[in-house]
């Protein structure tokens, strides 16, 4: 069968701000069941792809795109990878893209709109209800946060404030104002959001996205650390909390001085959480994402000072959304 006569492949875009729960949702979707011949694309913001290691899926079609945001242009690495996958004799039955937390999903959805081989199935936006009021008014985060809401077909709202909290009603009203046609599902358990879904979304014909909100350039910065020795968890946690005014997200697999096995560190919304990563082998590695400027530079210097005594290696990269 010629390429032009093949049925179009549904593309699902999974977006949302840093720490909203995108990887958890994608992992649950995979465990519930997606086509065996699916292409999964995971973009991390930084040159260590932590999210890809968290996904419960192992296949040659796992594409790790590092060093940069995949939403910035219709060309470049993402478009090239998708075009190459569509030319394969055994091409994917479905494509799932987890975007960077500072990406505009509408830009990625555009790839499906101009492709002869892809058809946009759905744009899903994960939202952390506890951080929504902060992100919507913060001059640094509001622009991209609003763009993500406007691009969505469906919002999955995690950690919604209690119903008697006025912020809950204000948040729902804001969603309706920004995107009147969006479906909103409230869930504190990812599996609940999957309960009424098909195994993979049906393609939506003639989908008209509500966008574009211009996204600022050059305001994001990331630092990637590869560490040779176990870290002092209390010193590292105190450091991350000290710079929470500019640190938006941190995640990584780390060996702690007080634990025998590797731990997963997650920093989001000004909170630090540690989870067991089991018997995972490999180096300690950490990615931090934050606001470009002198305060973030000070965080970089402090992390370097923290690592010097333990012989940590350091890698540094700038990325912009």
Secondary structure, DSSP 8 states (H G I E B T S, - for coil): --GGGS--EEEEEEEESTTSSHHHHHHHHHHH---TTEEEEEE-SSSS-HHHHHSS---TTEEEE-SS-TTS-SSSHHHHHHHHHHTSTT--SEEEEE--TT--HHHHHHHHHH-SSEEEEEEEEEEEHHHHHHHHH-TTTHHHHHHHHHH-SEEEEES---TTSHHHHHHHHHHHHH-TT-EEEE-SSHHHHHTT--SS----TT----------SS-EEEEEEEESS-B-HHHHHHHHHHTTTTEEEEEEEE-BTT-SS-EEEEEETTEEEEEE-TT--S-EEEEEEEE-SHHHHHHHHHHHHHHHTTT-EEEEE----
